[in-house]
Amino acid sequence: MKVIADAAAIERRYIWVYVSELPPSQMVEYGNVLPEPGSEAQWLESMSDEDGNYMLGIG
């Protein structure tokens, strides 16, 4: 919260954050339903080369 407030130069009261835990099966990233913990390698292998390279190229 402090980092966001400082970076945006606004007071903390103007920042709203909602945290909601969802199971991976209810989330999609890079056009694919997220894997269960421990299945990330298989998830990456199941992607097209284009999607996998895009994801790995971020950050």
PyMOL Python script that loads the backbone (N, CA, C, O; Angstrom):
from pymol import cmd

cmd.read_pdbstr("""\
ATOM      1  N   MET A   1       0.823  -1.167   0.000  1.00  0.00           N
ATOM      2  CA  MET A   1       0.000   0.000   0.000  1.00  0.00           C
ATOM      3  C   MET A   1       0.878   1.245   0.000  1.00  0.00           C
ATOM      4  O   MET A   1       0.636   2.173  -0.772  1.00  0.00           O
ATOM      5  N   LYS A   2       1.890   1.273   0.855  1.00  0.00           N
ATOM      6  CA  LYS A   2       2.768   2.444   0.943  1.00  0.00           C
ATOM      7  C   LYS A   2       3.521   2.671  -0.360  1.00  0.00           C
ATOM      8  O   LYS A   2       3.662   3.810  -0.806  1.00  0.00           O
ATOM      9  N   VAL A   3       4.002   1.604  -0.969  1.00  0.00           N
ATOM     10  CA  VAL A   3       4.749   1.733  -2.220  1.00  0.00           C
ATOM     11  C   VAL A   3       3.866   2.337  -3.308  1.00  0.00           C
ATOM     12  O   VAL A   3       4.299   3.216  -4.053  1.00  0.00           O
ATOM     13  N   ILE A   4       2.645   1.866  -3.390  1.00  0.00           N
ATOM     14  CA  ILE A   4       1.722   2.386  -4.401  1.00  0.00           C
ATOM     15  C   ILE A   4       1.399   3.853  -4.120  1.00  0.00           C
ATOM     16  O   ILE A   4       1.416   4.688  -5.024  1.00  0.00           O
ATOM     17  N   ALA A   5       1.106   4.151  -2.863  1.00  0.00           N
ATOM     18  CA  ALA A   5       0.785   5.536  -2.506  1.00  0.00           C
ATOM     19  C   ALA A   5       1.958   6.460  -2.809  1.00  0.00           C
ATOM     20  O   ALA A   5       1.773   7.549  -3.352  1.00  0.00           O
ATOM     21  N   ASP A   6       3.167   6.022  -2.456  1.00  0.00           N
ATOM     22  CA  ASP A   6       4.346   6.853  -2.720  1.00  0.00           C
ATOM     23  C   ASP A   6       4.575   7.032  -4.220  1.00  0.00           C
ATOM     24  O   ASP A   6       4.835   8.143  -4.682  1.00  0.00           O
ATOM     25  N   ALA A   7       4.479   5.944  -4.975  1.00  0.00           N
ATOM     26  CA  ALA A   7       4.734   6.010  -6.417  1.00  0.00           C
ATOM     27  C   ALA A   7       3.698   6.876  -7.134  1.00  0.00           C
ATOM     28  O   ALA A   7       4.021   7.592  -8.082  1.00  0.00           O
ATOM     29  N   ALA A   8       2.465   6.803  -6.673  1.00  0.00           N
ATOM     30  CA  ALA A   8       1.395   7.576  -7.308  1.00  0.00           C
ATOM     31  C   ALA A   8       1.246   8.970  -6.701  1.00  0.00           C
ATOM     32  O   ALA A   8       0.467   9.788  -7.189  1.00  0.00           O
ATOM     33  N   ALA A   9       2.000   9.230  -5.633  1.00  0.00           N
ATOM     34  CA  ALA A   9       1.934  10.519  -4.928  1.00  0.00           C
ATOM     35  C   ALA A   9       0.508  10.837  -4.483  1.00  0.00           C
ATOM     36  O   ALA A   9       0.013  11.949  -4.662  1.00  0.00           O
ATOM     37  N   ILE A  10      -0.140   9.815  -3.893  1.00  0.00           N
ATOM     38  CA  ILE A  10      -1.489  10.004  -3.364  1.00  0.00           C
ATOM     39  C   ILE A  10      -1.544   9.454  -1.938  1.00  0.00           C
ATOM     40  O   ILE A  10      -0.679   8.688  -1.515  1.00  0.00           O
ATOM     41  N   GLU A  11      -2.567   9.858  -1.222  1.00  0.00           N
ATOM     42  CA  GLU A  11      -2.745   9.366   0.137  1.00  0.00           C
ATOM     43  C   GLU A  11      -3.307   7.945   0.110  1.00  0.00           C
ATOM     44  O   GLU A  11      -4.046   7.573  -0.802  1.00  0.00           O
ATOM     45  N   ARG A  12      -2.948   7.166   1.118  1.00  0.00           N
ATOM     46  CA  ARG A  12      -3.366   5.763   1.166  1.00  0.00           C
ATOM     47  C   ARG A  12      -4.881   5.592   1.159  1.00  0.00           C
ATOM     48  O   ARG A  12      -5.388   4.584   0.665  1.00  0.00           O
ATOM     49  N   ARG A  13      -5.590   6.543   1.688  1.00  0.00           N
ATOM     50  CA  ARG A  13      -7.058   6.394   1.747  1.00  0.00           C
ATOM     51  C   ARG A  13      -7.700   6.334   0.365  1.00  0.00           C
ATOM     52  O   ARG A  13      -8.847   5.906   0.232  1.00  0.00           O
ATOM     53  N   TYR A  14      -6.968   6.762  -0.665  1.00  0.00           N
ATOM     54  CA  TYR A  14      -7.500   6.731  -2.023  1.00  0.00           C
ATOM     55  C   TYR A  14      -7.223   5.411  -2.742  1.00  0.00           C
ATOM     56  O   TYR A  14      -7.608   5.243  -3.899  1.00  0.00           O
ATOM     57  N   ILE A  15      -6.566   4.487  -2.072  1.00  0.00           N
ATOM     58  CA  ILE A  15      -6.215   3.203  -2.690  1.00  0.00           C
ATOM     59  C   ILE A  15      -7.133   2.128  -2.137  1.00  0.00           C
ATOM     60  O   ILE A  15      -7.264   1.973  -0.923  1.00  0.00           O
ATOM     61  N   TRP A  16      -7.758   1.401  -3.020  1.00  0.00           N
ATOM     62  CA  TRP A  16      -8.619   0.292  -2.633  1.00  0.00           C
ATOM     63  C   TRP A  16      -8.018  -0.979  -3.207  1.00  0.00           C
ATOM     64  O   TRP A  16      -7.650  -1.022  -4.381  1.00  0.00           O
ATOM     65  N   VAL A  17      -7.921  -1.994  -2.397  1.00  0.00           N
ATOM     66  CA  VAL A  17      -7.386  -3.282  -2.842  1.00  0.00           C
ATOM     67  C   VAL A  17      -8.344  -4.371  -2.391  1.00  0.00           C
ATOM     68  O   VAL A  17      -8.784  -4.387  -1.242  1.00  0.00           O
ATOM     69  N   TYR A  18      -8.657  -5.261  -3.285  1.00  0.00           N
ATOM     70  CA  TYR A  18      -9.507  -6.401  -2.969  1.00  0.00           C
ATOM     71  C   TYR A  18      -8.691  -7.664  -3.209  1.00  0.00           C
ATOM     72  O   TYR A  18      -8.158  -7.860  -4.301  1.00  0.00           O
ATOM     73  N   VAL A  19      -8.592  -8.507  -2.211  1.00  0.00           N
ATOM     74  CA  VAL A  19      -7.858  -9.763  -2.348  1.00  0.00           C
ATOM     75  C   VAL A  19      -8.887 -10.885  -2.347  1.00  0.00           C
ATOM     76  O   VAL A  19      -9.687 -11.019  -1.421  1.00  0.00           O
ATOM     77  N   SER A  20      -8.848 -11.666  -3.381  1.00  0.00           N
ATOM     78  CA  SER A  20      -9.790 -12.771  -3.514  1.00  0.00           C
ATOM     79  C   SER A  20      -9.025 -14.010  -3.945  1.00  0.00           C
ATOM     80  O   SER A  20      -8.361 -14.009  -4.982  1.00  0.00           O
ATOM     81  N   GLU A  21      -9.118 -15.053  -3.159  1.00  0.00           N
ATOM     82  CA  GLU A  21      -8.427 -16.282  -3.519  1.00  0.00           C
ATOM     83  C   GLU A  21      -9.306 -17.112  -4.444  1.00  0.00           C
ATOM     84  O   GLU A  21     -10.446 -17.441  -4.116  1.00  0.00           O
ATOM     85  N   LEU A  22      -8.760 -17.436  -5.587  1.00  0.00           N
ATOM     86  CA  LEU A  22      -9.448 -18.270  -6.563  1.00  0.00           C
ATOM     87  C   LEU A  22      -8.595 -19.501  -6.824  1.00  0.00           C
ATOM     88  O   LEU A  22      -7.368 -19.414  -6.827  1.00  0.00           O
ATOM     89  N   PRO A  23      -9.224 -20.633  -7.041  1.00  0.00           N
ATOM     90  CA  PRO A  23      -8.426 -21.793  -7.433  1.00  0.00           C
ATOM     91  C   PRO A  23      -7.896 -21.590  -8.851  1.00  0.00           C
ATOM     92  O   PRO A  23      -8.528 -20.900  -9.652  1.00  0.00           O
ATOM     93  N   PRO A  24      -6.747 -22.181  -9.170  1.00  0.00           N
ATOM     94  CA  PRO A  24      -6.175 -22.011 -10.510  1.00  0.00           C
ATOM     95  C   PRO A  24      -7.156 -22.363 -11.629  1.00  0.00           C
ATOM     96  O   PRO A  24      -7.109 -21.761 -12.701  1.00  0.00           O
ATOM     97  N   SER A  25      -8.034 -23.320 -11.394  1.00  0.00           N
ATOM     98  CA  SER A  25      -8.968 -23.735 -12.441  1.00  0.00           C
ATOM     99  C   SER A  25      -9.980 -22.649 -12.791  1.00  0.00           C
ATOM    100  O   SER A  25     -10.729 -22.787 -13.759  1.00  0.00           O
ATOM    101  N   GLN A  26     -10.006 -21.571 -12.012  1.00  0.00           N
ATOM    102  CA  GLN A  26     -10.922 -20.472 -12.294  1.00  0.00           C
ATOM    103  C   GLN A  26     -10.196 -19.222 -12.774  1.00  0.00           C
ATOM    104  O   GLN A  26     -10.759 -18.127 -12.753  1.00  0.00           O
ATOM    105  N   MET A  27      -8.931 -19.383 -13.212  1.00  0.00           N
ATOM    106  CA  MET A  27      -8.151 -18.255 -13.715  1.00  0.00           C
ATOM    107  C   MET A  27      -7.532 -18.632 -15.058  1.00  0.00           C
ATOM    108  O   MET A  27      -7.178 -19.789 -15.287  1.00  0.00           O
ATOM    109  N   VAL A  28      -7.406 -17.652 -15.933  1.00  0.00           N
ATOM    110  CA  VAL A  28      -6.789 -17.855 -17.239  1.00  0.00           C
ATOM    111  C   VAL A  28      -5.692 -16.820 -17.423  1.00  0.00           C
ATOM    112  O   VAL A  28      -5.910 -15.631 -17.189  1.00  0.00           O
ATOM    113  N   GLU A  29      -4.523 -17.263 -17.837  1.00  0.00           N
ATOM    114  CA  GLU A  29      -3.432 -16.373 -18.208  1.00  0.00           C
ATOM    115  C   GLU A  29      -2.847 -16.887 -19.512  1.00  0.00           C
ATOM    116  O   GLU A  29      -2.722 -18.094 -19.719  1.00  0.00           O
ATOM    117  N   TYR A  30      -2.493 -15.958 -20.385  1.00  0.00           N
ATOM    118  CA  TYR A  30      -1.896 -16.302 -21.680  1.00  0.00           C
ATOM    119  C   TYR A  30      -2.795 -17.247 -22.472  1.00  0.00           C
ATOM    120  O   TYR A  30      -2.314 -18.084 -23.235  1.00  0.00           O
ATOM    121  N   GLY A  31      -4.103 -17.103 -22.280  1.00  0.00           N
ATOM    122  CA  GLY A  31      -5.058 -17.909 -23.018  1.00  0.00           C
ATOM    123  C   GLY A  31      -5.197 -19.341 -22.530  1.00  0.00           C
ATOM    124  O   GLY A  31      -5.791 -20.173 -23.215  1.00  0.00           O
ATOM    125  N   ASN A  32      -4.654 -19.642 -21.347  1.00  0.00           N
ATOM    126  CA  ASN A  32      -4.708 -21.004 -20.815  1.00  0.00           C
ATOM    127  C   ASN A  32      -5.154 -20.985 -19.361  1.00  0.00           C
ATOM    128  O   ASN A  32      -4.764 -20.105 -18.594  1.00  0.00           O
ATOM    129  N   VAL A  33      -5.976 -21.964 -18.990  1.00  0.00           N
ATOM    130  CA  VAL A  33      -6.366 -22.110 -17.593  1.00  0.00           C
ATOM    131  C   VAL A  33      -5.099 -22.407 -16.802  1.00  0.00           C
ATOM    132  O   VAL A  33      -4.273 -23.214 -17.227  1.00  0.00           O
ATOM    133  N   LEU A  34      -4.946 -21.753 -15.648  1.00  0.00           N
ATOM    134  CA  LEU A  34      -3.733 -21.927 -14.855  1.00  0.00           C
ATOM    135  C   LEU A  34      -3.600 -23.348 -14.318  1.00  0.00           C
ATOM    136  O   LEU A  34      -4.600 -24.022 -14.069  1.00  0.00           O
ATOM    137  N   PRO A  35      -2.358 -23.798 -14.140  1.00  0.00           N
ATOM    138  CA  PRO A  35      -2.131 -25.149 -13.635  1.00  0.00           C
ATOM    139  C   PRO A  35      -2.280 -25.208 -12.114  1.00  0.00           C
ATOM    140  O   PRO A  35      -2.195 -24.194 -11.423  1.00  0.00           O
ATOM    141  N   GLU A  36      -2.498 -26.395 -11.628  1.00  0.00           N
ATOM    142  CA  GLU A  36      -2.454 -26.619 -10.192  1.00  0.00           C
ATOM    143  C   GLU A  36      -0.995 -26.507  -9.748  1.00  0.00           C
ATOM    144  O   GLU A  36      -0.094 -26.763 -10.547  1.00  0.00           O
ATOM    145  N   PRO A  37      -0.742 -26.131  -8.491  1.00  0.00           N
ATOM    146  CA  PRO A  37       0.639 -26.057  -8.015  1.00  0.00           C
ATOM    147  C   PRO A  37       1.387 -27.364  -8.268  1.00  0.00           C
ATOM    148  O   PRO A  37       0.879 -28.452  -7.998  1.00  0.00           O
ATOM    149  N   GLY A  38       2.596 -27.233  -8.790  1.00  0.00           N
ATOM    150  CA  GLY A  38       3.413 -28.397  -9.114  1.00  0.00           C
ATOM    151  C   GLY A  38       3.293 -28.845 -10.555  1.00  0.00           C
ATOM    152  O   GLY A  38       4.077 -29.679 -11.007  1.00  0.00           O
ATOM    153  N   SER A  39       2.322 -28.305 -11.291  1.00  0.00           N
ATOM    154  CA  SER A  39       2.101 -28.711 -12.685  1.00  0.00           C
ATOM    155  C   SER A  39       2.510 -27.625 -13.673  1.00  0.00           C
ATOM    156  O   SER A  39       2.098 -27.651 -14.833  1.00  0.00           O
ATOM    157  N   GLU A  40       3.315 -26.676 -13.222  1.00  0.00           N
ATOM    158  CA  GLU A  40       3.679 -25.546 -14.068  1.00  0.00           C
ATOM    159  C   GLU A  40       4.464 -25.961 -15.308  1.00  0.00           C
ATOM    160  O   GLU A  40       4.238 -25.423 -16.391  1.00  0.00           O
ATOM    161  N   ALA A  41       5.385 -26.915 -15.160  1.00  0.00           N
ATOM    162  CA  ALA A  41       6.202 -27.347 -16.302  1.00  0.00           C
ATOM    163  C   ALA A  41       5.325 -27.951 -17.404  1.00  0.00           C
ATOM    164  O   ALA A  41       5.507 -27.645 -18.582  1.00  0.00           O
ATOM    165  N   GLN A  42       4.392 -28.792 -17.026  1.00  0.00           N
ATOM    166  CA  GLN A  42       3.485 -29.394 -18.010  1.00  0.00           C
ATOM    167  C   GLN A  42       2.605 -28.326 -18.646  1.00  0.00           C
ATOM    168  O   GLN A  42       2.299 -28.397 -19.837  1.00  0.00           O
ATOM    169  N   TRP A  43       2.199 -27.337 -17.857  1.00  0.00           N
ATOM    170  CA  TRP A  43       1.384 -26.238 -18.365  1.00  0.00           C
ATOM    171  C   TRP A  43       2.144 -25.483 -19.442  1.00  0.00           C
ATOM    172  O   TRP A  43       1.599 -25.190 -20.507  1.00  0.00           O
ATOM    173  N   LEU A  44       3.398 -25.169 -19.165  1.00  0.00           N
ATOM    174  CA  LEU A  44       4.219 -24.457 -20.136  1.00  0.00           C
ATOM    175  C   LEU A  44       4.427 -25.295 -21.394  1.00  0.00           C
ATOM    176  O   LEU A  44       4.368 -24.767 -22.505  1.00  0.00           O
ATOM    177  N   GLU A  45       4.668 -26.580 -21.232  1.00  0.00           N
ATOM    178  CA  GLU A  45       4.869 -27.469 -22.382  1.00  0.00           C
ATOM    179  C   GLU A  45       3.609 -27.599 -23.230  1.00  0.00           C
ATOM    180  O   GLU A  45       3.692 -27.843 -24.434  1.00  0.00           O
ATOM    181  N   SER A  46       2.450 -27.438 -22.610  1.00  0.00           N
ATOM    182  CA  SER A  46       1.193 -27.579 -23.355  1.00  0.00           C
ATOM    183  C   SER A  46       0.877 -26.351 -24.209  1.00  0.00           C
ATOM    184  O   SER A  46       0.009 -26.405 -25.080  1.00  0.00           O
ATOM    185  N   MET A  47       1.578 -25.247 -23.959  1.00  0.00           N
ATOM    186  CA  MET A  47       1.334 -24.014 -24.721  1.00  0.00           C
ATOM    187  C   MET A  47       1.992 -24.100 -26.090  1.00  0.00           C
ATOM    188  O   MET A  47       2.927 -24.870 -26.309  1.00  0.00           O
ATOM    189  N   SER A  48       1.481 -23.297 -26.988  1.00  0.00           N
ATOM    190  CA  SER A  48       2.155 -23.162 -28.280  1.00  0.00           C
ATOM    191  C   SER A  48       3.509 -22.507 -28.026  1.00  0.00           C
ATOM    192  O   SER A  48       3.693 -21.834 -27.012  1.00  0.00           O
ATOM    193  N   ASP A  49       4.445 -22.700 -28.931  1.00  0.00           N
ATOM    194  CA  ASP A  49       5.761 -22.073 -28.795  1.00  0.00           C
ATOM    195  C   ASP A  49       5.617 -20.554 -28.711  1.00  0.00           C
ATOM    196  O   ASP A  49       6.307 -19.899 -27.931  1.00  0.00           O
ATOM    197  N   GLU A  50       4.723 -20.009 -29.515  1.00  0.00           N
ATOM    198  CA  GLU A  50       4.521 -18.565 -29.529  1.00  0.00           C
ATOM    199  C   GLU A  50       4.062 -18.048 -28.168  1.00  0.00           C
ATOM    200  O   GLU A  50       4.596 -17.063 -27.658  1.00  0.00           O
ATOM    201  N   ASP A  51       3.058 -18.726 -27.579  1.00  0.00           N
ATOM    202  CA  ASP A  51       2.551 -18.295 -26.264  1.00  0.00           C
ATOM    203  C   ASP A  51       3.584 -18.500 -25.168  1.00  0.00           C
ATOM    204  O   ASP A  51       3.762 -17.630 -24.315  1.00  0.00           O
ATOM    205  N   GLY A  52       4.266 -19.639 -25.181  1.00  0.00           N
ATOM    206  CA  GLY A  52       5.281 -19.919 -24.169  1.00  0.00           C
ATOM    207  C   GLY A  52       6.431 -18.934 -24.234  1.00  0.00           C
ATOM    208  O   GLY A  52       6.895 -18.452 -23.202  1.00  0.00           O
ATOM    209  N   ASN A  53       6.891 -18.633 -25.430  1.00  0.00           N
ATOM    210  CA  ASN A  53       7.985 -17.668 -25.598  1.00  0.00           C
ATOM    211  C   ASN A  53       7.561 -16.273 -25.169  1.00  0.00           C
ATOM    212  O   ASN A  53       8.344 -15.533 -24.573  1.00  0.00           O
ATOM    213  N   TYR A  54       6.320 -15.918 -25.474  1.00  0.00           N
ATOM    214  CA  TYR A  54       5.805 -14.614 -25.055  1.00  0.00           C
ATOM    215  C   TYR A  54       5.808 -14.519 -23.531  1.00  0.00           C
ATOM    216  O   TYR A  54       6.300 -13.543 -22.966  1.00  0.00           O
ATOM    217  N   MET A  55       5.255 -15.543 -22.868  1.00  0.00           N
ATOM    218  CA  MET A  55       5.186 -15.534 -21.419  1.00  0.00           C
ATOM    219  C   MET A  55       6.578 -15.465 -20.803  1.00  0.00           C
ATOM    220  O   MET A  55       6.809 -14.673 -19.888  1.00  0.00           O
ATOM    221  N   LEU A  56       7.500 -16.276 -21.287  1.00  0.00           N
ATOM    222  CA  LEU A  56       8.844 -16.309 -20.731  1.00  0.00           C
ATOM    223  C   LEU A  56       9.620 -15.024 -21.031  1.00  0.00           C
ATOM    224  O   LEU A  56      10.576 -14.702 -20.325  1.00  0.00           O
ATOM    225  N   GLY A  57       9.221 -14.298 -22.062  1.00  0.00           N
ATOM    226  CA  GLY A  57       9.908 -13.074 -22.426  1.00  0.00           C
ATOM    227  C   GLY A  57       9.495 -11.860 -21.606  1.00  0.00           C
ATOM    228  O   GLY A  57      10.138 -10.813 -21.676  1.00  0.00           O
ATOM    229  N   ILE A  58       8.431 -11.996 -20.835  1.00  0.00           N
ATOM    230  CA  ILE A  58       7.962 -10.877 -20.001  1.00  0.00           C
ATOM    231  C   ILE A  58       8.804 -10.831 -18.731  1.00  0.00           C
ATOM    232  O   ILE A  58       8.973 -11.839 -18.045  1.00  0.00           O
ATOM    233  N   GLY A  59       9.322  -9.660 -18.433  1.00  0.00           N
ATOM    234  CA  GLY A  59      10.048  -9.460 -17.182  1.00  0.00           C
ATOM    235  C   GLY A  59      11.354 -10.115 -17.184  1.00  0.00           C
ATOM    236  O   GLY A  59      12.086 -10.036 -16.197  1.00  0.00           O
TER     237      GLY A  59
END
""", "prot")
cmd.dss("prot")
cmd.show_as("cartoon", "prot")
cmd.util.cbc("prot")
cmd.orient("prot")
